[in-house]
Amino acid sequence: MQPYQQTINNGKILRTFNVDVDNDELKWHQDLKDRKVTILEAGGWSFQTDDNLPNKLQNAEQIFIPKFVWHRVIKGQSALIVEIEEM
């Protein structure tokens, strides 16, 4: 089971991570495609890539995640909502 709820609309993925998700479910992982991620609601969450310190996410921020780069999100105080475009 995934730590988020997901819908797909016009080729874009909308994901919501609820604040009650267990920290153990937010694992380091890699993606098979490059992704452009737009933060719709940051909720105090952070984003971290391998060998870097976590960065606090901001509403309307865009992040490019190259394929095969290790990364994770770190839970905040409320829901995290992101829009993902695979490239």
PASEBA-1860 file (N, C-alpha, C; in nm, 3 decimals):
! residues 87
1> MQPYQQTI> 0.085/-0.119/0.000/0.000/0.000/0.000/0.089/0.124/0.000 ~ 0.048/0.226/-0.073/0.124/0.350/-0.083/0.089/0.446/0.032 ~ 0.182/0.534/0.070/0.156/0.628/0.180/0.080/0.754/0.136 ~ 0.012/0.747/0.022/-0.058/0.863/-0.034/-0.184/0.818/-0.107 ~ -0.273/0.913/-0.133/-0.388/0.892/-0.221/-0.351/0.959/-0.353 ~ -0.393/0.898/-0.464/-0.350/0.948/-0.594/-0.465/0.949/-0.694 ~ -0.468/1.055/-0.775/-0.557/1.060/-0.891/-0.473/1.106/-1.010 ~ -0.518/1.073/-1.130/-0.449/1.114/-1.252/-0.548/1.190/-1.339
9> NNGKILRT> -0.504/1.308/-1.386/-0.589/1.393/-1.469/-0.503/1.457/-1.577 ~ -0.538/1.436/-1.703/-0.465/1.492/-1.817/-0.316/1.460/-1.811 ~ -0.283/1.338/-1.770/-0.144/1.295/-1.767/-0.065/1.342/-1.646 ~ -0.128/1.422/-1.559/-0.060/1.469/-1.438/-0.112/1.390/-1.319 ~ -0.022/1.361/-1.227/-0.053/1.283/-1.108/-0.072/1.378/-0.990 ~ -0.184/1.366/-0.922/-0.210/1.445/-0.801/-0.199/1.351/-0.682 ~ -0.107/1.381/-0.590/-0.088/1.298/-0.472/-0.110/1.378/-0.345 ~ -0.178/1.314/-0.250/-0.201/1.373/-0.119/-0.143/1.279/-0.014
17> FNVDVDND> -0.050/1.333/0.065/0.007/1.262/0.178/-0.060/1.317/0.304 ~ -0.136/1.235/0.374/-0.203/1.281/0.495/-0.104/1.286/0.610 ~ -0.129/1.375/0.704/-0.038/1.394/0.817/-0.035/1.273/0.909 ~ -0.137/1.187/0.903/-0.139/1.070/0.991/-0.064/0.950/0.933 ~ 0.005/0.968/0.819/0.084/0.859/0.762/0.198/0.824/0.857 ~ 0.229/0.695/0.868/0.337/0.649/0.955/0.471/0.686/0.892 ~ 0.563/0.738/0.972/0.696/0.776/0.922/0.767/0.661/0.851 ~ 0.743/0.538/0.896/0.807/0.421/0.836/0.762/0.398/0.692
25> ELKWHQDL> 0.649/0.455/0.653/0.599/0.440/0.516/0.665/0.538/0.419 ~ 0.730/0.641/0.471/0.794/0.744/0.388/0.939/0.704/0.364 ~ 0.958/0.611/0.273/1.088/0.549/0.251/1.168/0.620/0.142 ~ 1.300/0.605/0.151/1.388/0.647/0.044/1.352/0.564/-0.079 ~ 1.347/0.628/-0.196/1.315/0.556/-0.318/1.370/0.629/-0.440 ~ 1.364/0.561/-0.554/1.403/0.617/-0.683/1.285/0.603/-0.777 ~ 1.278/0.691/-0.876/1.175/0.683/-0.979/1.238/0.641/-1.111 ~ 1.158/0.580/-1.198/1.208/0.531/-1.326/1.207/0.638/-1.436
33> KDRKVTIL> 1.142/0.752/-1.408/1.135/0.862/-1.504/1.170/0.993/-1.434 ~ 1.220/1.091/-1.512/1.237/1.226/-1.459/1.099/1.279/-1.419 ~ 1.095/1.363/-1.315/0.968/1.419/-1.270/0.982/1.566/-1.237 ~ 0.879/1.641/-1.274/0.865/1.779/-1.229/0.751/1.778/-1.128 ~ 0.782/1.821/-1.006/0.685/1.818/-0.897/0.651/1.962/-0.858 ~ 0.521/1.993/-0.857/0.474/2.124/-0.812/0.406/2.105/-0.677 ~ 0.449/2.184/-0.579/0.393/2.175/-0.443/0.267/2.260/-0.438 ~ 0.153/2.196/-0.419/0.026/2.269/-0.410/-0.003/2.311/-0.266
41> EAGGWSFQ> 0.023/2.222/-0.171/0.011/2.253/-0.028/0.129/2.187/0.043 ~ 0.216/2.269/0.099/0.340/2.218/0.159/0.318/2.156/0.297 ~ 0.230/2.210/0.376/0.196/2.151/0.506/0.312/2.133/0.604 ~ 0.423/2.205/0.583/0.537/2.192/0.673/0.626/2.073/0.641 ~ 0.603/2.006/0.528/0.682/1.889/0.490/0.817/1.933/0.433 ~ 0.911/1.839/0.429/1.044/1.862/0.372/1.073/1.758/0.265 ~ 1.169/1.790/0.179/1.213/1.701/0.072/1.364/1.684/0.085 ~ 1.410/1.561/0.067/1.553/1.534/0.081/1.600/1.441/-0.030
49> TDDNLPNK> 1.716/1.475/-0.089/1.782/1.386/-0.183/1.907/1.329/-0.116 ~ 1.956/1.219/-0.171/2.072/1.150/-0.116/2.190/1.246/-0.100 ~ 2.258/1.238/0.012/2.376/1.320/0.044/2.347/1.468/0.059 ~ 2.219/1.505/0.081/2.183/1.645/0.105/2.096/1.655/0.229 ~ 2.097/1.772/0.291/2.010/1.797/0.405/1.867/1.820/0.355 ~ 1.766/1.793/0.439/1.627/1.818/0.398/1.602/1.967/0.376 ~ 1.514/1.997/0.279/1.471/2.134/0.251/1.322/2.144/0.276 ~ 1.282/2.246/0.352/1.141/2.270/0.380/1.071/2.309/0.249
57> LQNAEQIF> 0.961/2.242/0.218/0.886/2.270/0.096/0.803/2.396/0.112 ~ 0.779/2.464/0.000/0.700/2.587/-0.002/0.588/2.573/-0.105 ~ 0.472/2.632/-0.077/0.362/2.631/-0.172/0.407/2.692/-0.304 ~ 0.365/2.633/-0.415/0.393/2.677/-0.553/0.537/2.648/-0.597 ~ 0.619/2.591/-0.510/0.756/2.556/-0.547/0.754/2.442/-0.649 ~ 0.851/2.444/-0.741/0.866/2.335/-0.836/1.001/2.268/-0.813 ~ 1.000/2.136/-0.816/1.121/2.057/-0.794/1.138/1.963/-0.912 ~ 1.258/1.957/-0.966/1.290/1.859/-1.069/1.364/1.743/-1.003
65> IPKFVWHR> 1.313/1.622/-1.024/1.375/1.502/-0.967/1.419/1.414/-1.084 ~ 1.550/1.406/-1.110/1.597/1.318/-1.217/1.572/1.172/-1.184 ~ 1.549/1.092/-1.287/1.528/0.949/-1.264/1.649/0.888/-1.194 ~ 1.624/0.788/-1.115/1.724/0.710/-1.041/1.796/0.788/-0.930 ~ 1.747/0.906/-0.892/1.804/0.980/-0.779/1.727/0.939/-0.652 ~ 1.801/0.898/-0.548/1.738/0.861/-0.422/1.680/0.986/-0.356 ~ 1.555/0.975/-0.308/1.490/1.088/-0.242/1.377/1.039/-0.151 ~ 1.329/1.133/-0.069/1.217/1.104/0.022/1.152/1.235/0.065
73> VIKGQSAL> 1.030/1.222/0.121/0.965/1.336/0.187/0.965/1.308/0.337 ~ 0.964/1.416/0.413/0.964/1.408/0.559/0.838/1.479/0.609 ~ 0.765/1.410/0.693/0.633/1.456/0.737/0.635/1.592/0.805 ~ 0.530/1.670/0.777/0.510/1.801/0.838/0.393/1.800/0.934 ~ 0.324/1.915/0.944/0.216/1.931/1.041/0.077/1.913/0.982 ~ 0.064/1.919/0.849/-0.065/1.897/0.784/-0.039/1.828/0.650 ~ -0.143/1.808/0.573/-0.130/1.731/0.448/-0.035/1.797/0.348 ~ 0.033/1.712/0.273/0.116/1.754/0.160/0.043/1.716/0.032
81> IVEIEEM> 0.023/1.812/-0.057/-0.043/1.786/-0.185/0.050/1.831/-0.296 ~ 0.080/1.738/-0.388/0.172/1.768/-0.498/0.113/1.725/-0.631 ~ 0.156/1.793/-0.737/0.122/1.756/-0.873/0.250/1.709/-0.941 ~ 0.246/1.592/-1.002/0.366/1.532/-1.060/0.346/1.517/-1.210 ~ 0.448/1.563/-1.283/0.450/1.547/-1.428/0.570/1.461/-1.462 ~ 0.545/1.343/-1.519/0.655/1.256/-1.561/0.704/1.298/-1.698 ~ 0.835/1.293/-1.717/0.893/1.339/-1.842/0.966/1.225/-1.913
END
